[in-house]
C-alpha cells in the first residue's frame, strides 16, 4: 500500500507561514503527480495544489494561488507546501495525495487521486 506521510502542521496566527512536508516513496515521486487536498470543518475536501512527477509542473487552486508554493526535493523524497499569508479560512486538515501520470488541473486531480496520507491539522487563529 502506498505510504504518504505528512508533517508540519500546527497553530499559526493570521498572516503567518507554515511549511508542510510529505514523505513520498522515491519511485512514486518521479513517476506520479503529488498534490495536496484540504478539508475544513463541515466542508468537502478541496484540491489545492499539485506537482507533476517528471517535469515538476505545478498547479494551484484559485483560493491559494499566490500564497502557497508546492515544491519537491528528489534527494529527500519529499514534497513541500509552503503556505504564506495564512488566513483563518485556511484552517483545515491537509492531506498529501498521489495521482498516476501527469495531472495539471485541480479538477483532474480530484478525478485521478489514488493515494492519501493520514492528514495534518493546520489551524490559523489569533
Secondary structure, 3 states (H helix, E strand, C coil): CCCEEEECCEEECCCCCEEEEEEECHHHHHHEEEEEEEECCCCCCEEEEEECCCCCCEEECCCCCCCEEEEEECCCCEEEEEECCCCHHHCEEEEEEEEECCCCCHHHHHHHEEEECCCEEEEECC
